[in-house]
Amino acid sequence: MEPQIDTLQADAINEEAGMYAMWAASGRNAEVEFHRTGDRPSLLLVDNDIALCESLSKALAARRFEVRVAHTATQASRLVDVDPPQCAVIALKLADTSGLKLVSTLLALDSRMRIVVLTAYPSIRTAVEAIKLGATDYLTKPANADEVVAALRHDCGNDSVPIGKKPMSVHRAEWEYINQVLREKDGNISATARALSMDRRTLQRKLRKHPPRD
């Protein structure tokens, strides 16, 4: 099996992705309706990290959420078919599919669902796509329960997010483009190298590096 982009970039932390997340859903502290009621809002947590699910689900339950946990998109679909949750926290990388595909699946069940995408492997492209698909926010790991709840509550963008003072570097632009092609090829290194007219070993070396910081 070809290595996936997320495995090759386990330490990648992209400051620009954080800016896109802030742009999308953090600013005026507008609370959505389920936090104004006395009910315990239902929440679906989907991540293949069992330890993270245990700790985060306990912390969210302590904050008055009724939490259901799944470790794959397939498990998540079975849990929500009959009773969709009011909100969800979804890992970007799942064992059986992309978390972005699960965002679309959940919103097809209930377009009002609040969804936060959680990832240790942020990029500008995935942040933008998550928001375009209808996610409420996009957070980088490690994110604690308070940050997750705040992201679920926010309902407006933030027009005071600082704008970068310099354009993306050539190295950063190359890294983003390579990863875009890799996603389009479903993480297949050989297919990506052919599409980029690049030697496979050269591509692997580039993917092992951390994303360039502008």
Residue, then its C-alpha position, 0 to 999 in steps of 0.5 A: m500500500e502506498p504511504q499516505i500524506d498524513t503519515l509522511q508529515a506527522d509533525a507538520i503544523n501550518e500557521e496559515a491553516g490556523m488563520y483560515a480556521m479563524w477566518a471561518a468561525s471565530g470572532r463574535n462569539a455568536e452561540v448557536e441555538f442548542h447552547r441556549t436550551g437546557d438540553r444536553p446537545s448530542l455530539l458525535l466524535v469520530d477519530n481513530d485515536i482511541a486514547l484521544c476519544e476517551s479523554l475528549s469524550k469524557a471532557l465533553a460529557a463533563r460540559r453537558f454533551e451527550v457523546r457518541v464515539a466512532h473510530t471509522a466513517t463506517q461506524a459513524s454512519r451506522l450511529v447517525d443513520v436513525d438519529p443524527p447528532q446536533c454536532a460532530v467533531i471529526a478527524l481529517k484522517l480516518a482509517d476508511t476515508s477522508g474526514l471531509k467525505l464524512v462532513s458531506t455525509l453528515l450534512a446530507l442527513d442534517s444541514r444544521m449540524r455543527i461540525v468541527v474538523l480536527t487534524a494533526y496535519p493541517s494545510i491551507r487546502t484542507a482548511v478551505e475545503a472543510i469550510k466550503l463543504g459546510a464545517t463550522d471550524y477547523l482545529t489543529k491538534p492538540a485541541n482541548a474540550d474548551e477549544v472544541v466547544a468554543a468552535l462549535r458555538h461560534d457562528c460568524g467569521n472574524d473580520s479582524v484576523p490579521i492578513g499576512k504581510k508577504p506572499m507565499s514563498v516559492h518553496r511553500a507554493e511548491w509544497e502546497y501544489i505537490n500535496q494537492v496533486l497527492r490528494e487528487k491521486d488518493g495518496n498514491i506516490s507513484a501516480t503523483a510522481r508521474a503526474l508531476s513528471m518527478d522521480r519517485r524518490t525525489l518526491q518521497r524526499k520532499l514529502r518527508k520534509h516539514p512544510p516550509r514556513d514563510 
